[in-house]
Amino acid sequence: MKPSTQDRTEGKLHEVKGKIKEEVGKATNDPDLEVSGDAEKKAGKVQKWIGRAEKAVGE
């Protein structure tokens, strides 16, 4: 798998995992889990963006 594709795939995975953690944190009233999920979601977005940039540059 090309690095750009891998970054985009892993980024999306982290976004989804982060969203799930964030929602579980809200449902269970666990602010630490909610913040952790939000951070993972944002990191996934950055990683996905990096994959797009690598693809645009041509790796």
ROTI-910206 format. One record per residue (C-alpha): residue in three letters; x, y, z. Coordinates in nm, 3 decimals. Each point is the difference from the previous one (the first is absolute). Layout:
BEGIN
{'ALA' {X Y Z}}
...
end
This chain:
BEGIN
{'MET' {0.000 0.000 0.000}}
{'LYS' {0.130 0.346 -0.086}}
{'PRO' {0.091 0.220 0.296}}
{'SER' {-0.262 0.261 -0.095}}
{'THR' {-0.275 -0.263 -0.015}}
{'GLN' {0.114 -0.148 0.329}}
{'ASP' {0.000 0.341 0.169}}
{'ARG' {-0.350 0.076 -0.127}}
{'THR' {-0.129 -0.342 0.109}}
{'GLU' {0.157 0.016 0.344}}
{'GLY' {-0.117 0.359 0.039}}
{'LYS' {-0.359 -0.099 -0.071}}
{'LEU' {0.030 -0.290 0.247}}
{'HIS' {0.122 0.237 0.272}}
{'GLU' {-0.281 0.244 -0.078}}
{'VAL' {-0.261 -0.273 0.042}}
{'LYS' {0.159 -0.139 0.318}}
{'GLY' {0.024 0.352 0.142}}
{'LYS' {-0.364 0.073 -0.076}}
{'ILE' {-0.107 -0.322 0.173}}
{'LYS' {0.213 0.078 0.307}}
{'GLU' {-0.138 0.354 0.008}}
{'GLU' {-0.361 -0.119 -0.014}}
{'VAL' {0.057 -0.271 0.264}}
{'GLY' {0.163 0.263 0.221}}
{'LYS' {-0.306 0.223 -0.038}}
{'ALA' {-0.240 -0.287 0.067}}
{'THR' {0.185 -0.119 0.310}}
{'ASN' {0.078 0.352 0.121}}
{'ASP' {0.375 -0.071 -0.019}}
{'PRO' {0.173 0.325 -0.098}}
{'ASP' {0.343 -0.166 -0.030}}
{'LEU' {-0.128 -0.250 -0.258}}
{'GLU' {-0.184 0.276 -0.182}}
{'VAL' {0.314 0.215 -0.024}}
{'SER' {0.210 -0.299 -0.103}}
{'GLY' {-0.246 -0.083 -0.276}}
{'ASP' {-0.006 0.357 -0.125}}
{'ALA' {0.381 0.008 -0.010}}
{'GLU' {0.018 -0.329 -0.191}}
{'LYS' {-0.264 0.122 -0.244}}
{'LYS' {0.198 0.317 -0.069}}
{'ALA' {0.325 -0.194 -0.039}}
{'GLY' {-0.174 -0.224 -0.253}}
{'LYS' {-0.111 0.302 -0.200}}
{'VAL' {0.357 0.129 -0.008}}
{'GLN' {0.135 -0.339 -0.107}}
{'LYS' {-0.262 -0.022 -0.275}}
{'TRP' {0.095 0.348 -0.118}}
{'ILE' {0.367 -0.101 -0.011}}
{'GLY' {-0.092 -0.297 -0.220}}
{'ARG' {-0.182 0.230 -0.239}}
{'ALA' {0.298 0.236 -0.013}}
{'GLU' {0.239 -0.288 -0.071}}
{'LYS' {-0.220 -0.115 -0.284}}
{'ALA' {-0.019 0.351 -0.145}}
{'VAL' {0.378 0.040 0.014}}
{'GLY' {0.054 -0.339 -0.153}}
{'GLU' {0.154 -0.168 0.302}}
end
